[in-house]
Structure formats: structure tokens, C-alpha cells
């Protein structure tokens, strides 16, 4: 699977992604790596994310 969402990790080992053109905190150790289709997780802030169609999406 090719991931279409731009993601990165900073020096504090925190994962971020551009979702709808905005940088969004994905989490730290709770982010599955490597990301695969269907992966779903909740970050420390209670935000839920899922990989759908090769993109990381915020789940409401």
C-alpha cells in the first residue's frame, strides 16, 4: 500500500501528518508502524485516526 498522507516524526518521537492541509498530532507510541490499510488508533488527546484508502483520516 502506498501511503498518500505526508507523515513525519519530530525529535520527541511524536508523529504528525498533514490532514486537510493542516498539521495534526497523530500520537507517539500508539501510532502503529508501519501503517497499513485499516489501522486505527487513539492518541493521548483522545483523537481517533484510521488509514482508509491509503490516507490517514481523523475519525469522528
TORNU-371590 format. One record per residue: x, y, z of N, C-alpha, C in turn; chain. Coordinates in steps of 0.02 Angstrom, whole numbers, padded with zeros to 5 digits, m for minus. Layout:
REM TORNU-371590
R   n.east   n.north     n.up   ca.east   ca.north    ca.up   c.east   c.north     c.up   c
R        X         Y        Z         X          Y        Z        X         Y        Z   A
...
END
This chain:
REM TORNU-371590
R   n.east   n.north     n.up   ca.east   ca.north    ca.up   c.east   c.north     c.up   c
R    00042    m00059    00000     00000      00000    00000    00044     00062    00000   A
R    00027     00108   m00042     00062      00173   m00042    00024     00222    00001   A
R    00058     00250    00050     00026      00299    00094    00026     00367    00059   A
R   m00033     00396    00053    m00042      00459    00017   m00035     00520    00062   A
R   m00039     00510    00127    m00034      00563    00176    00038     00575    00195   A
R    00059     00638    00197     00127      00654    00218    00131     00650    00295   A
R    00174     00607    00320     00182      00599    00393    00256     00609    00410   A
R    00269     00629    00472     00337      00637    00496    00339     00629    00571   A
R    00400     00617    00597     00412      00611    00668    00461     00666    00688   A
R    00447     00699    00744     00494      00751    00767    00545     00721    00815   A
R    00588     00763    00842     00641      00740    00887    00617     00711    00953   A
R    00554     00725    00970     00524      00698    01032    00487     00633    01019   A
R    00497     00604    00960     00464      00541    00940    00388     00548    00937   A
R    00364     00606    00917     00292      00618    00908    00277     00617    00833   A
R    00224     00583    00814     00204      00578    00744    00154     00633    00726   A
R    00163     00662    00667     00118      00713    00640    00101     00696    00568   A
R    00046     00724    00544     00026      00716    00474   m00010     00778    00451   A
R   m00008     00790    00386    m00050      00843    00357   m00117     00811    00339   A
R   m00169     00834    00373    m00238      00811    00360   m00278     00874    00342   A
R   m00306     00874    00283    m00342      00932    00256   m00298     00995    00257   A
R   m00234     00986    00241    m00188      01042    00236   m00162     01070    00301   A
R   m00181     01040    00357    m00160      01063    00423   m00118     01010    00458   A
R   m00064     01030    00493    m00026      00981    00531   m00066     00957    00591   A
R   m00069     00891    00601    m00110      00861    00653   m00066     00812    00692   A
R   m00070     00815    00759    m00034      00769    00802   m00068     00701    00800   A
R   m00031     00649    00779    m00059      00582    00775   m00048     00542    00839   A
R    00004     00557    00875     00018      00520    00936    00092     00504    00942   A
R    00108     00460    00989     00178      00439    01000    00182     00364    00989   A
R    00189     00327    01042     00197      00254    01036    00134     00219    01013   A
R    00076     00251    01019     00014      00218    01000    00004     00214    00924   A
R    00044     00252    00886     00038      00251    00813    00070     00186    00787   A
R    00031     00144    00752     00059      00082    00725    00109     00097    00670   A
R    00165     00061    00670     00215      00072    00618    00243     00005    00597   A
R    00244    m00009    00533     00223      00033    00478    00147     00036    00474   A
R    00121     00091    00447     00049      00099    00439    00024     00055    00383   A
R   m00033     00022    00396    m00064     m00022    00347   m00138    m00003    00340   A
R   m00166    m00021    00284    m00237     m00008    00271   m00279    m00037    00328   A
R   m00324     00004    00355    m00369     m00017    00408   m00343    m00005    00478   A
R   m00278     00011    00486    m00252      00026    00553   m00291     00082    00585   A
R   m00306     00075    00649    m00345      00125    00686   m00314     00133    00755   A
R   m00309     00195    00780    m00280      00207    00846   m00309     00271    00875   A
R   m00300     00278    00941    m00321      00337    00978   m00258     00367    01009   A
R   m00247     00432    00999    m00188      00464    01028   m00202     00484    01101   A
R   m00152     00512    01134    m00158      00532    01204   m00209     00587    01216   A
R   m00229     00623    01164    m00279      00676    01170   m00350     00649    01160   A
R   m00356     00585    01144    m00422      00556    01132   m00445     00560    01060   A
R   m00402     00585    01015    m00420      00590    00944   m00410     00521    00912   A
R   m00456     00501    00868    m00454      00435    00836   m00436     00445    00763   A
R   m00391     00402    00738    m00369      00405    00669   m00373     00335    00639   A
R   m00381     00333    00572    m00383      00270    00536   m00354     00279    00467   A
R   m00321     00227    00442    m00295      00228    00373   m00349     00200    00328   A
R   m00374     00242    00282    m00427      00222    00236   m00407     00244    00165   A
R   m00406     00197    00119    m00388      00214    00051   m00318     00243    00044   A
R   m00272     00221    00088    m00204      00245    00086   m00193     00313    00118   A
R   m00245     00341    00150    m00240      00406    00182   m00255     00400    00257   A
R   m00218     00439    00297    m00233      00443    00368   m00291     00492    00376   A
R   m00344     00470    00409    m00403      00513    00418   m00422     00516    00492   A
R   m00446     00575    00511    m00473      00582    00579   m00543     00553    00579   A
R   m00557     00511    00629    m00622      00479    00635   m00660     00516    00688   A
R   m00721     00534    00674    m00761      00573    00722   m00804     00528    00764   A
END
